[in-house]
Amino acid sequence: MPRFRSLLLPALAIVTACSGEPPTAPITALPRPLTQAEGALVEVGNRFTFSLFRETLRQQPATANVFISPLSVGMALGMTLNGAAGQTETEMRSALGLGDLTREEINDSYRSLIDLLSGLDPSTTFTIANSIWHRNTFQMLPEFLETNRTAFDAEIRALDFNAPQASATINGWVNERTAGRIPEIVPTPLPQLAVIYLINAIYFKASWATRFDPARTQPMPFQLAGGGTVSVPGMTHGEPAPVRMTSDAIAEVLDLPYGGGAYSMTIVLPRHGVPIDSVVQRLTRDTWERWIAGLDSGKIDVFLPRFTLRYDLEPIIEVLKALGMPGAFCDAPQFPDFTRMDPQGEVCISNVKHKTFVLVDEEGTEAAAATSVEGGLTSAPPVFMVNRPFLFAIRERFSGTVLFIGRVMNPAA
């Protein structure tokens, strides 16, 4: 149970759901125990969660709000991994922390976990959707597509990437599966060299088990890390609320349940005088699991800011390179090996985009995320781009007579 719970809590930043009334009976266990392979996938997923989060924070401004979905990123890359081979596969497995799990164990565990989490809490809407869109003139290996259809329940669509509505078609799919919270993930028009998009979309919306009282929401001062305060809408219940809590030398941890209790929001508040960067540096799977295992039930007055965030991490390539998979991208010194996807070995990862949304209010929480992995060509058609100073000549071709010659330093002058 602790393993499973610790997967879901970080994954909350990745999803969106529809609210409903809490069930009369609390949810106290999974419908069935996790298999050994599922437990292993949860464990490595937690390691990836905190590695991805720490590296993302490291590469972002110190004062920036950050909201990511490791589950969404992991699933999009998990589908991509099914097309990787050789050193590229080794690097991706290392970055995702997959250890000794076989390809079959990874795929089977993703498939069964998707099924297991669907409908876990009747009062919460939780959906995971995957899709693969490939250029209709580009030959993808059928085995690669079928594996992802089976393991990730991915919709497979061949599409004319040059058509005017190509981007709108893909973005429409993402918009629909995130309830309008992530309206677009691929550019318009699609890049000329793009041949495949592997996309994950997650949606979560749930009501608090004990809702905040909107009539009691009042301005509340919020301390900034660099000094000073800002005023934010502060939500409270008006009386001590049932929660779960723990603390240690660096942080106080509060767990607020949703619906029937299968999902919750876990808040890690640095102790006074402890910089948040210090907490981030110590935020590992082991630290997280120790906090989760130490949660005790109690009642306390809670004051929580009401907030809405939209976050766009594009590209996420530099984060993934830092996690250990630099050879998967188009700018790698050696051609990436995605021959399990493309028999010609011409595909590389040209872009990875990640977008999220979260709304936290008196009723509950709504969150959504989408991740797209764009596959381009390593062997691009020849291009001659005159985009810097140049010389030119006008000549008679057969005699070799040069009629005019010149140098252009600024065509706009």
GUFI-43247 format. One record per residue (C-alpha): residue number from 1; residue in three letters; y, x, z. Coordinates in Angstrom, 2 decimals. Layout:
<atoms>
> NUM:Ala:Y:X:Z
...
</atoms>
This chain:
<atoms>
> 1:Met:0.00:0.00:0.00
> 2:Pro:2.68:2.62:0.83
> 3:Arg:2.10:4.25:-2.56
> 4:Phe:2.54:0.99:-4.39
> 5:Arg:5.62:-0.01:-2.45
> 6:Ser:7.29:3.33:-3.04
> 7:Leu:6.81:2.92:-6.79
> 8:Leu:8.39:-0.49:-6.86
> 9:Leu:11.47:0.35:-4.86
> 10:Pro:12.74:3.15:-7.11
> 11:Ala:11.64:1.14:-10.11
> 12:Leu:13.97:-1.65:-8.99
> 13:Ala:16.81:0.25:-10.58
> 14:Ile:15.05:-0.32:-13.84
> 15:Val:14.48:-3.99:-14.07
> 16:Thr:15.97:-7.44:-14.27
> 17:Ala:14.66:-10.72:-13.07
> 18:Cys:15.31:-14.42:-12.64
> 19:Ser:16.03:-15.85:-9.22
> 20:Gly:14.09:-18.64:-7.56
> 21:Glu:13.48:-20.07:-4.12
> 22:Pro:11.38:-17.88:-1.82
> 23:Pro:7.78:-19.09:-1.43
> 24:Thr:6.76:-20.69:1.85
> 25:Ala:4.20:-17.99:2.57
> 26:Pro:5.17:-14.30:2.54
> 27:Ile:3.36:-11.93:0.18
> 28:Thr:1.51:-9.35:2.23
> 29:Ala:-0.76:-7.58:-0.25
> 30:Leu:-1.56:-7.01:-3.90
> 31:Pro:-3.97:-9.40:-5.60
> 32:Arg:-6.40:-6.47:-5.75
> 33:Pro:-6.48:-2.82:-4.64
> 34:Leu:-5.18:-0.16:-6.99
> 35:Thr:-7.80:1.82:-8.85
> 36:Gln:-7.90:5.57:-8.30
> 37:Ala:-6.24:6.17:-11.68
> 38:Glu:-3.54:3.57:-10.97
> 39:Gly:-2.83:5.17:-7.61
> 40:Ala:-2.56:8.57:-9.26
> 41:Leu:-0.15:7.19:-11.89
> 42:Val:1.99:5.65:-9.13
> 43:Glu:2.06:8.97:-7.31
> 44:Val:3.14:11.00:-10.33
> 45:Gly:5.58:8.23:-11.23
> 46:Asn:7.28:8.72:-7.88
> 47:Arg:7.58:12.44:-8.45
> 48:Phe:9.16:11.79:-11.85
> 49:Thr:11.48:9.19:-10.32
> 50:Phe:13.13:11.61:-7.93
> 51:Ser:13.08:14.59:-10.28
> 52:Leu:14.79:12.50:-12.96
> 53:Phe:17.30:11.11:-10.47
> 54:Arg:18.24:14.50:-8.99
> 55:Glu:18.64:16.11:-12.41
> 56:Thr:20.71:13.17:-13.69
> 57:Leu:23.02:13.46:-10.69
> 58:Arg:23.28:17.21:-11.19
> 59:Gln:24.52:16.72:-14.75
> 60:Gln:26.97:13.90:-13.93
> 61:Pro:30.44:14.16:-12.35
> 62:Ala:30.24:14.30:-8.56
> 63:Thr:32.28:11.08:-8.21
> 64:Ala:30.39:9.03:-10.85
> 65:Asn:28.30:5.95:-10.08
> 66:Val:24.78:6.49:-11.45
> 67:Phe:22.08:3.86:-11.98
> 68:Ile:18.90:4.65:-13.88
> 69:Ser:15.41:3.19:-14.34
> 70:Pro:12.73:5.89:-14.09
> 71:Leu:10.10:3.27:-14.92
> 72:Ser:11.84:2.39:-18.17
> 73:Val:12.31:6.04:-19.14
> 74:Gly:8.73:6.84:-18.16
> 75:Met:7.26:4.00:-20.22
> 76:Ala:9.29:4.84:-23.33
> 77:Leu:8.21:8.47:-23.06
> 78:Gly:4.67:7.38:-22.22
> 79:Met:4.44:5.61:-25.56
> 80:Thr:5.91:8.68:-27.27
> 81:Leu:3.38:10.91:-25.52
> 82:Asn:0.59:9.14:-27.41
> 83:Gly:1.96:10.75:-30.57
> 84:Ala:2.28:14.27:-29.14
> 85:Ala:-0.13:17.18:-29.44
> 86:Gly:-0.28:20.89:-28.64
> 87:Gln:2.60:22.50:-26.75
> 88:Thr:4.75:19.40:-27.18
> 89:Glu:2.20:17.29:-25.34
> 90:Thr:1.87:19.93:-22.61
> 91:Glu:5.64:19.98:-22.03
> 92:Met:5.93:16.20:-21.97
> 93:Arg:3.05:15.89:-19.51
> 94:Ser:4.72:18.49:-17.30
> 95:Ala:8.12:16.75:-17.40
> 96:Leu:6.52:13.40:-16.57
> 97:Gly:4.43:15.02:-13.82
> 98:Leu:1.16:13.64:-15.20
> 99:Gly:-0.97:16.50:-13.95
> 100:Asp:-4.67:16.25:-14.82
> 101:Leu:-4.64:12.56:-15.76
> 102:Thr:-6.35:12.06:-19.09
> 103:Arg:-4.69:10.22:-21.94
> 104:Glu:-7.14:7.35:-21.43
> 105:Glu:-6.40:7.16:-17.69
> 106:Ile:-2.66:7.10:-18.33
> 107:Asn:-2.88:4.37:-20.96
> 108:Asp:-5.38:2.24:-19.05
> 109:Ser:-3.34:2.49:-15.84
> 110:Tyr:-0.08:1.52:-17.55
> 111:Arg:-1.83:-1.46:-19.12
> 112:Ser:-3.37:-2.68:-15.86
> 113:Leu:-0.21:-2.07:-13.81
> 114:Ile:1.85:-4.12:-16.26
> 115:Asp:-0.62:-6.95:-15.87
> 116:Leu:-0.81:-6.54:-12.08
> 117:Leu:2.95:-6.64:-11.54
> 118:Ser:3.51:-9.65:-13.78
> 119:Gly:3.83:-12.75:-11.63
> 120:Leu:3.31:-10.83:-8.38
> 121:Asp:6.05:-12.85:-6.63
> 122:Pro:6.49:-16.42:-7.95
> 123:Ser:10.08:-16.44:-6.67
> 124:Thr:11.01:-13.36:-8.70
> 125:Thr:11.22:-12.87:-12.44
> 126:Phe:9.98:-9.43:-13.45
> 127:Thr:9.32:-8.61:-17.09
> 128:Ile:8.39:-5.43:-18.91
> 129:Ala:8.56:-5.37:-22.71
> 130:Asn:7.79:-2.56:-25.15
> 131:Ser:8.25:-2.29:-28.88
> 132:Ile:7.92:0.23:-31.71
> 133:Trp:10.07:-0.06:-34.82
> 134:His:9.29:2.26:-37.72
> 135:Arg:10.84:2.76:-41.14
> 136:Asn:8.77:0.74:-43.61
> 137:Thr:8.65:3.64:-46.10
> 138:Phe:7.40:6.15:-43.52
> 139:Gln:3.67:6.44:-42.85
> 140:Met:2.74:6.31:-39.16
> 141:Leu:-0.83:6.93:-38.03
> 142:Pro:-2.46:3.53:-37.40
> 143:Glu:-4.30:4.94:-34.36
> 144:Phe:-0.98:5.83:-32.69
> 145:Leu:0.44:2.35:-33.24
> 146:Glu:-2.74:0.60:-32.14
> 147:Thr:-3.01:2.69:-28.96
> 148:Asn:0.49:1.67:-27.91
> 149:Arg:-0.12:-1.93:-28.86
> 150:Thr:-3.16:-1.97:-26.58
> 151:Ala:-1.94:0.18:-23.68
> 152:Phe:1.72:-0.89:-23.50
> 153:Asp:1.48:-4.33:-25.09
> 154:Ala:4.00:-2.99:-27.60
> 155:Glu:5.25:-5.13:-30.46
> 156:Ile:4.89:-3.13:-33.70
> 157:Arg:7.37:-3.81:-36.49
> 158:Ala:7.86:-2.10:-39.84
> 159:Leu:11.53:-2.43:-40.78
> 160:Asp:13.81:-1.45:-43.64
> 161:Phe:16.11:0.89:-41.70
> 162:Asn:18.61:0.84:-44.59
> 163:Ala:19.05:-2.94:-44.45
> 164:Pro:22.44:-4.13:-43.11
> 165:Gln:20.75:-6.14:-40.34
> 166:Ala:18.31:-3.42:-39.20
> 167:Ser:20.29:-2.44:-36.10
> 168:Ala:21.02:-6.06:-35.23
> 169:Thr:17.31:-6.88:-35.41
> 170:Ile:16.32:-4.15:-32.93
> 171:Asn:19.30:-4.77:-30.64
> 172:Gly:18.59:-8.49:-30.70
> 173:Trp:15.11:-7.82:-29.36
> 174:Val:16.55:-5.72:-26.50
> 175:Asn:19.28:-8.26:-25.77
> 176:Glu:16.77:-11.11:-25.53
> 177:Arg:14.37:-9.25:-23.25
> 178:Thr:17.12:-8.19:-20.84
> 179:Ala:18.68:-11.68:-20.65
> 180:Gly:21.79:-10.46:-22.44
> 181:Arg:22.50:-7.66:-19.95
> 182:Ile:21.75:-4.81:-22.40
> 183:Pro:23.14:-6.12:-25.68
> 184:Glu:22.51:-2.99:-27.76
> 185:Ile:20.60:0.29:-27.58
> 186:Val:20.45:1.62:-31.16
> 187:Pro:23.49:2.54:-33.29
> 188:Thr:24.88:0.64:-36.25
> 189:Pro:23.99:1.66:-38.90
> 190:Leu:20.73:3.38:-38.08
> 191:Pro:20.83:7.15:-38.75
> 192:Gln:19.66:8.17:-42.20
> 193:Leu:16.97:10.47:-40.78
> 194:Ala:15.68:8.08:-38.12
> 195:Val:12.12:6.94:-38.79
> 196:Ile:10.95:5.39:-35.50
> 197:Tyr:12.26:3.81:-32.29
> 198:Leu:10.07:3.43:-29.20
> 199:Ile:11.80:1.03:-26.83
> 200:Asn:11.20:-0.22:-23.32
> 201:Ala:13.13:-3.11:-21.74
> 202:Ile:12.80:-4.23:-18.13
> 203:Tyr:14.36:-7.26:-16.45
> 204:Phe:14.44:-8.22:-12.75
> 205:Lys:16.24:-10.98:-10.89
> 206:Ala:15.46:-12.14:-7.38
> 207:Ser:17.05:-13.95:-4.45
> 208:Trp:17.30:-12.33:-1.06
> 209:Ala:14.70:-13.51:1.44
> 210:Thr:17.72:-14.13:3.68
> 211:Arg:20.77:-14.81:1.54
> 212:Phe:24.25:-13.65:2.41
> 213:Asp:26.80:-16.34:3.23
> 214:Pro:29.46:-16.42:0.45
> 215:Ala:31.95:-18.01:2.85
> 216:Arg:31.78:-14.90:5.03
> 217:Thr:32.43:-12.37:2.25
> 218:Gln:35.69:-10.57:3.09
> 219:Pro:37.48:-7.39:2.01
> 220:Met:35.85:-4.35:3.60
> 221:Pro:37.08:-0.72:3.57
> 222:Phe:34.75:1.69:1.78
> 223:Gln:35.12:5.41:2.49
> 224:Leu:35.29:7.74:-0.49
> 225:Ala:33.51:11.09:-0.48
> 226:Gly:36.71:12.96:-1.29
> 227:Gly:38.72:11.23:1.43
> 228:Gly:40.55:7.92:1.63
> 229:Thr:39.21:4.39:1.33
> 230:Val:39.09:1.52:-1.13
> 231:Ser:38.74:-2.20:-0.44
> 232:Val:35.53:-3.88:-1.60
> 233:Pro:34.07:-7.39:-1.13
> 234:Gly:31.86:-7.06:1.95
> 235:Met:28.92:-9.46:2.20
> 236:Thr:27.30:-10.45:5.51
> 237:His:24.92:-13.10:6.83
> 238:Gly:27.06:-14.10:9.78
> 239:Glu:24.22:-13.37:12.18
> 240:Pro:21.54:-10.70:12.69
> 241:Ala:19.18:-10.77:9.70
> 242:Pro:15.49:-9.81:9.58
> 243:Val:15.22:-6.37:7.98
> 244:Arg:13.17:-3.19:8.22
> 245:Met:14.80:0.05:9.34
> 246:Thr:14.19:3.73:10.04
> 247:Ser:16.29:6.86:10.41
> 248:Asp:16.09:10.63:10.71
> 249:Ala:18.49:13.53:11.08
> 250:Ile:20.13:13.03:7.69
> 251:Ala:20.06:9.31:6.92
> 252:Glu:19.64:5.74:8.09
> 253:Val:17.37:3.61:5.91
> 254:Leu:17.60:-0.17:5.54
> 255:Asp:15.09:-2.34:3.66
> 256:Leu:16.27:-5.79:2.51
> 257:Pro:13.47:-8.03:1.15
> 258:Tyr:13.66:-10.37:-1.82
> 259:Gly:11.83:-13.68:-2.21
> 260:Gly:8.36:-13.53:-0.73
> 261:Gly:8.72:-9.88:0.25
> 262:Ala:6.91:-8.18:-2.65
> 263:Tyr:10.19:-6.62:-3.76
> 264:Ser:13.05:-5.21:-1.70
> 265:Met:16.20:-3.13:-1.91
> 266:Thr:16.04:0.07:0.11
> 267:Ile:19.40:1.55:1.08
> 268:Val:19.66:5.19:2.18
> 269:Leu:22.93:5.75:4.08
> 270:Pro:23.79:9.37:4.96
> 271:Arg:24.59:9.85:8.61
> 272:His:28.24:10.45:9.51
> 273:Gly:29.14:14.01:8.67
> 274:Val:26.19:14.52:6.30
> 275:Pro:27.35:14.92:2.67
> 276:Ile:25.50:12.68:0.25
> 277:Asp:24.66:15.76:-1.84
> 278:Ser:22.61:17.08:1.09
> 279:Val:20.58:13.88:1.13
> 280:Val:20.07:14.01:-2.64
> 281:Gln:18.80:17.59:-2.45
> 282:Arg:16.13:16.53:0.06
> 283:Leu:15.20:13.36:-1.81
> 284:Thr:11.62:13.97:-2.90
> 285:Arg:8.54:11.79:-3.12
> 286:Asp:7.39:13.10:0.27
> 287:Thr:10.74:12.34:1.93
> 288:Trp:10.78:8.90:0.38
> 289:Glu:7.26:8.06:1.47
> 290:Arg:8.02:9.26:5.00
> 291:Trp:11.01:6.90:5.15
> 292:Ile:8.99:3.99:3.77
> 293:Ala:6.11:4.61:6.17
> 294:Gly:8.57:4.70:9.09
> 295:Leu:10.21:1.33:8.42
> 296:Asp:10.07:-0.99:11.43
> 297:Ser:10.93:-4.69:11.51
> 298:Gly:13.99:-5.83:13.39
> 299:Lys:17.18:-7.87:13.20
> 300:Ile:20.66:-6.49:12.66
> 301:Asp:24.09:-7.48:11.30
> 302:Val:24.31:-6.22:7.73
> 303:Phe:27.49:-5.58:5.74
> 304:Leu:26.85:-4.75:2.10
> 305:Pro:29.35:-4.33:-0.76
> 306:Arg:29.12:-6.84:-3.58
> 307:Phe:29.13:-4.87:-6.81
> 308:Thr:28.29:-4.80:-10.50
> 309:Leu:27.45:-1.62:-12.39
> 310:Arg:26.85:-0.84:-16.04
> 311:Tyr:25.55:2.63:-16.72
> 312:Asp:25.02:4.41:-20.02
> 313:Leu:23.13:7.70:-20.00
> 314:Glu:23.38:8.93:-23.56
> 315:Pro:21.95:11.18:-24.45
> 316:Ile:19.42:11.82:-21.70
> 317:Ile:18.05:14.73:-23.75
> 318:Glu:19.62:17.46:-21.60
> 319:Val:18.11:15.92:-18.47
> 320:Leu:14.64:15.83:-20.04
> 321:Lys:14.99:19.40:-21.30
> 322:Ala:15.82:20.52:-17.77
> 323:Leu:12.69:18.73:-16.52
> 324:Gly:10.51:20.85:-18.78
> 325:Met:10.18:19.38:-22.28
> 326:Pro:12.69:21.31:-24.46
> 327:Gly:10.24:21.66:-27.33
> 328:Ala:10.01:17.93:-28.10
> 329:Phe:13.46:17.65:-29.65
> 330:Cys:14.78:18.26:-33.14
> 331:Asp:16.85:21.27:-32.08
> 332:Ala:13.83:23.14:-30.67
> 333:Pro:13.22:26.63:-32.14
> 334:Gln:9.65:25.60:-33.04
> 335:Phe:8.84:22.34:-34.79
> 336:Pro:7.68:19.74:-32.23
> 337:Asp:4.10:18.60:-32.61
> 338:Phe:3.89:14.82:-33.00
> 339:Thr:0.97:14.92:-35.39
> 340:Arg:-0.80:12.15:-33.44
> 341:Met:2.05:9.92:-34.62
> 342:Asp:2.94:11.40:-38.02
> 343:Pro:0.17:13.10:-40.03
> 344:Gln:2.74:15.25:-41.88
> 345:Gly:4.08:16.73:-38.64
> 346:Glu:7.72:16.06:-39.57
> 347:Val:8.77:13.87:-36.63
> 348:Cys:10.81:15.12:-33.68
> 349:Ile:12.75:13.33:-30.92
> 350:Ser:16.31:13.12:-32.22
> 351:Asn:17.81:11.02:-29.41
> 352:Val:16.94:9.27:-26.15
> 353:Lys:19.25:6.54:-24.84
> 354:His:19.12:4.82:-21.48
> 355:Lys:21.27:1.86:-20.41
> 356:Thr:21.22:-0.13:-17.18
> 357:Phe:22.91:-3.08:-15.51
> 358:Val:22.86:-4.24:-11.89
> 359:Leu:24.58:-7.10:-10.09
> 360:Val:24.30:-7.38:-6.30
> 361:Asp:25.81:-10.51:-4.76
> 362:Glu:25.29:-13.02:-1.96
> 363:Glu:22.37:-14.73:-3.73
> 364:Gly:20.34:-11.70:-4.70
> 365:Thr:20.07:-8.99:-7.33
> 366:Glu:19.88:-8.93:-11.09
> 367:Ala:19.10:-5.70:-12.88
> 368:Ala:18.14:-4.65:-16.37
> 369:Ala:17.39:-1.48:-18.27
> 370:Ala:16.50:-0.37:-21.75
> 371:Thr:15.35:3.02:-23.02
> 372:Ser:15.01:4.01:-26.65
> 373:Val:13.34:7.12:-28.01
> 374:Glu:14.55:7.84:-31.54
> 375:Gly:12.26:9.81:-33.80
> 376:Gly:13.85:11.71:-36.67
> 377:Leu:12.63:14.20:-39.24
> 378:Thr:12.28:17.92:-38.64
> 379:Ser:12.24:18.58:-42.39
> 380:Ala:15.34:16.71:-43.49
> 381:Pro:16.32:16.22:-47.13
> 382:Pro:18.63:19.03:-48.33
> 383:Val:22.27:18.45:-47.44
> 384:Phe:25.31:20.40:-48.62
> 385:Met:28.29:19.38:-46.54
> 386:Val:31.65:20.83:-47.56
> 387:Asn:33.30:20.58:-44.17
> 388:Arg:35.10:23.95:-43.83
> 389:Pro:37.35:26.22:-45.98
> 390:Phe:35.85:26.93:-49.39
> 391:Leu:36.37:28.55:-52.78
> 392:Phe:35.89:26.77:-56.08
> 393:Ala:36.01:27.52:-59.79
> 394:Ile:36.21:25.58:-63.02
> 395:Arg:34.32:27.29:-65.80
> 396:Glu:32.85:26.89:-69.21
> 397:Arg:29.17:27.01:-68.59
> 398:Phe:27.69:28.52:-71.77
> 399:Ser:30.16:31.36:-72.35
> 400:Gly:30.67:31.97:-68.69
> 401:Thr:34.42:31.73:-69.00
> 402:Val:36.16:30.94:-65.70
> 403:Leu:39.10:28.61:-66.32
> 404:Phe:40.31:28.07:-62.80
> 405:Ile:39.47:29.44:-59.37
> 406:Gly:40.85:28.60:-56.00
> 407:Arg:40.50:28.53:-52.21
> 408:Val:40.85:25.36:-50.15
> 409:Met:41.79:25.81:-46.48
> 410:Asn:43.02:22.28:-45.75
> 411:Pro:42.21:19.52:-48.27
> 412:Ala:44.66:17.19:-46.53
> 413:Ala:47.66:19.51:-46.89
</atoms>
